[in-house]
Amino acid sequence: MNEKSGIYKVKDLSLSKAGAMRIEWAESRMPVLMALREQYRRSKPLKGFRIAGCLHVTKETAVLVKTFVEAGADVSWSGCNPLSTQDDVAAALAADGTSIYAWHGMNVNDFYWCIDETLKFKPNLTLDDGADLIFTVHNKHQELIPEIIGGTEETTTGVHRLRAMAKAGALKYPVVAVNDAETKWDFDNVYGTGQSTLDGILRATSVLLAGKNIVVAGFGHCGRGVALRAKGLGANVIVTEVKPTAALKATLEGFRVMAMDDAAKIGDVFITATGVKDVIIDRHFRVMKDGAIVCNTGHYDCEVNLKHLESMKKRVREVRADNEEYTLKDGRKIFVLAKGRLVNLAAAEGHPSEVMDMSFANQFMSQLRLAELHRKGQKLENKVYDIPPEQDQEIAALKLKTMGYRIDSLTREQVKYQSDFSAGT
Ligand SMILES: NC(=O)c1ccc[n+]([C@@H]2O[C@H](COP(=O)([O-])OP(=O)(O)OC[C@H]3O[C@@H](n4cnc5c(N)ncnc54)[C@H](O)[C@@H]3O)[C@@H](O)[C@H]2O)c1
């Protein structure tokens, strides 16, 4: 472990060269964020702002961090999941002088220690993925709240937590729900999670997915992406849901829909993507086939109840990286990937850079907007805000341009037609 008190703690600083190469690769695939970096490099609109971030330390996150720094911000960072930090990337950021506290494989106490360290730097903006940083501020460091202008939140589970806090009157500063932006939720969660979840499963198992019964729990944004990509690889996809409209959409997409109690008996690979706990529990493990593979791609490791599996096991051993074989008392084997944590980040590299380009452009613009409103003396209420709709269109237009696509625009007559309620047959 390498440590510089008050600045960083990372696994191995000597990995920094490899990390820098990975970051460079991501930069070459994130044209929208890089255009924003170029736009604000000279004017430094974030000068004087201190951002504490708690978000998976991946090569794409490093591009975001470096963009904040180029725009003038002081940054202090921690990872938002004990298994998602890429140690070489963390080392590269530390070597660059960024304050960062993150390493792969930390325990839960270390996890909160890292958050506490980033808070010592007294942020006036926060950036979350899962709301653990904001929750820590509210729960343990209320003395920091008067200085904090606002925050941003990256993921569905974090937005749920924050909306619950706001509803209970417990949220003490405004937060922007970056997750709910169209250019985030409909792309990152769908195509990013779709591809990277299968990437994680393949790296941890190397099994053939074609012909397998793949059970996807949850047909929301992430689940739909995973189901579509698994179908593309030739799997027989089964969807489980609790929301009738989502289940209906899955059936009309051509997926089989059934209750987990039924799916548990026939699934070869199980993937949870719900954001809800106890989706797979003891009674499901009891009927699973010998050799079944179980993993999760939702934010927390509570979707697959591993305590239940632990209580049923005779022994457990790691058979490959991120792949543990549980031998049950009746002799069946069940394989659990990445300890039930986000399989795409723990066993693979998380979402591809191209899709994080839009998510992190939203993060950057939302932090910038909070800073600008503050500078203008405009105070927001202590609630969860959506991003402005024009931000979505601006990011999508930039993305299309960088991809080389040209689209049509409405003519003046078409705009008039849209607002003419008397036009009919
Ligand atoms: N792995 C990643 O990199 C990644 C990326 C983005 C989001 N996430 C996380 O993935 C989770 C899902 O996010 P989302 O954007 O798809 O949310 P979403 O709200 O769009 O979809 C969740 C779906 O799960 C369903 N569901 C809830 N409980 C269920 C249960 N017990 N059984 C079956 N279905 C159930 C809901 O009805 C809903 O349709 C969240 O925890 C989110 O934070 C992970």
The ligand as an SDF file (V2000), in Angstrom:
LIG
                    3D

 44 48  0  0  0  0  0  0  0  0999 V2000
  -23.7610   -2.3760  -12.9840 N   0  0  0  0  0  0  0  0  0  0  0  0
  -23.7020   -1.0920  -13.2570 C   0  0  0  0  0  0  0  0  0  0  0  0
  -22.6860   -0.5730  -13.7040 O   0  0  0  0  0  0  0  0  0  0  0  0
  -24.9170   -0.2520  -13.0580 C   0  0  0  0  0  0  0  0  0  0  0  0
  -25.1580    0.8370  -13.9070 C   0  0  0  0  0  0  0  0  0  0  0  0
  -26.3040    1.5890  -13.7060 C   0  0  0  0  0  0  0  0  0  0  0  0
  -27.1800    1.2600  -12.6910 C   0  0  0  0  0  0  0  0  0  0  0  0
  -26.8990    0.2050  -11.8580 N   0  0  0  0  0  0  0  0  0  0  0  0
  -27.7810   -0.2080  -10.7710 C   0  0  0  0  0  0  0  0  0  0  0  0
  -28.6560   -1.2310  -11.2910 O   0  0  0  0  0  0  0  0  0  0  0  0
  -29.8850   -1.2460  -10.5550 C   0  0  0  0  0  0  0  0  0  0  0  0
  -31.0500   -1.1170  -11.5300 C   0  0  0  0  0  0  0  0  0  0  0  0
  -31.0020    0.1580  -12.1640 O   0  0  0  0  0  0  0  0  0  0  0  0
  -32.0260    0.5400  -13.3490 P   0  0  0  0  0  0  0  0  0  0  0  0
  -31.6060    1.8660  -13.8510 O   0  0  0  0  0  0  0  0  0  0  0  0
  -32.1870   -0.5990  -14.2840 O   0  0  0  0  0  0  0  0  0  0  0  0
  -33.3820    0.7060  -12.5060 O   0  0  0  0  0  0  0  0  0  0  0  0
  -34.8740    0.6570  -13.0870 P   0  0  0  0  0  0  0  0  0  0  0  0
  -35.7220    1.3020  -12.0510 O   0  0  0  0  0  0  0  0  0  0  0  0
  -34.9090    1.1710  -14.4740 O   0  0  0  0  0  0  0  0  0  0  0  0
  -35.2140   -0.9160  -13.1510 O   0  0  0  0  0  0  0  0  0  0  0  0
  -35.2990   -1.7740  -12.0610 C   0  0  0  0  0  0  0  0  0  0  0  0
  -36.3510   -2.8280  -12.3950 C   0  0  0  0  0  0  0  0  0  0  0  0
  -36.2870   -3.8640  -11.4120 O   0  0  0  0  0  0  0  0  0  0  0  0
  -37.6090   -4.2830  -11.1320 C   0  0  0  0  0  0  0  0  0  0  0  0
  -37.6580   -4.9670   -9.8410 N   0  0  0  0  0  0  0  0  0  0  0  0
  -37.6900   -4.4210   -8.6000 C   0  0  0  0  0  0  0  0  0  0  0  0
  -37.7160   -5.3940   -7.6600 N   0  0  0  0  0  0  0  0  0  0  0  0
  -37.6990   -6.5680   -8.3180 C   0  0  0  0  0  0  0  0  0  0  0  0
  -37.7190   -7.9390   -7.9110 C   0  0  0  0  0  0  0  0  0  0  0  0
  -37.7500   -8.2720   -6.6220 N   0  0  0  0  0  0  0  0  0  0  0  0
  -37.7010   -8.8900   -8.8790 N   0  0  0  0  0  0  0  0  0  0  0  0
  -37.6670   -8.5680  -10.1900 C   0  0  0  0  0  0  0  0  0  0  0  0
  -37.6570   -7.2880  -10.6470 N   0  0  0  0  0  0  0  0  0  0  0  0
  -37.6630   -6.3110   -9.7210 C   0  0  0  0  0  0  0  0  0  0  0  0
  -38.4100   -2.9860  -11.1700 C   0  0  0  0  0  0  0  0  0  0  0  0
  -39.8010   -3.2300  -11.3360 O   0  0  0  0  0  0  0  0  0  0  0  0
  -37.7780   -2.2720  -12.3530 C   0  0  0  0  0  0  0  0  0  0  0  0
  -38.4430   -2.5620  -13.5690 O   0  0  0  0  0  0  0  0  0  0  0  0
  -29.7580   -0.0950   -9.5700 C   0  0  0  0  0  0  0  0  0  0  0  0
  -29.2620   -0.5910   -8.3560 O   0  0  0  0  0  0  0  0  0  0  0  0
  -28.7310    0.8200  -10.2120 C   0  0  0  0  0  0  0  0  0  0  0  0
  -28.1490    1.6890   -9.2890 O   0  0  0  0  0  0  0  0  0  0  0  0
  -25.7990   -0.5670  -12.0560 C   0  0  0  0  0  0  0  0  0  0  0  0
  1  2  1  0
  2  3  2  0
  2  4  1  0
  4  5  1  0
  4 44  2  0
  5  6  2  0
  6  7  1  0
  7  8  2  0
  8  9  1  0
  8 44  1  0
  9 10  1  0
  9 42  1  0
 10 11  1  0
 11 12  1  0
 11 40  1  0
 12 13  1  0
 13 14  1  0
 14 15  2  0
 14 16  1  0
 14 17  1  0
 17 18  1  0
 18 19  2  0
 18 20  1  0
 18 21  1  0
 21 22  1  0
 22 23  1  0
 23 24  1  0
 23 38  1  0
 24 25  1  0
 25 26  1  0
 25 36  1  0
 26 27  1  0
 26 35  1  0
 27 28  2  0
 28 29  1  0
 29 30  1  0
 29 35  2  0
 30 31  1  0
 30 32  2  0
 32 33  1  0
 33 34  2  0
 34 35  1  0
 36 37  1  0
 36 38  1  0
 38 39  1  0
 40 41  1  0
 40 42  1  0
 42 43  1  0
M  CHG  2   8   1  16  -1
M  END
$$$$
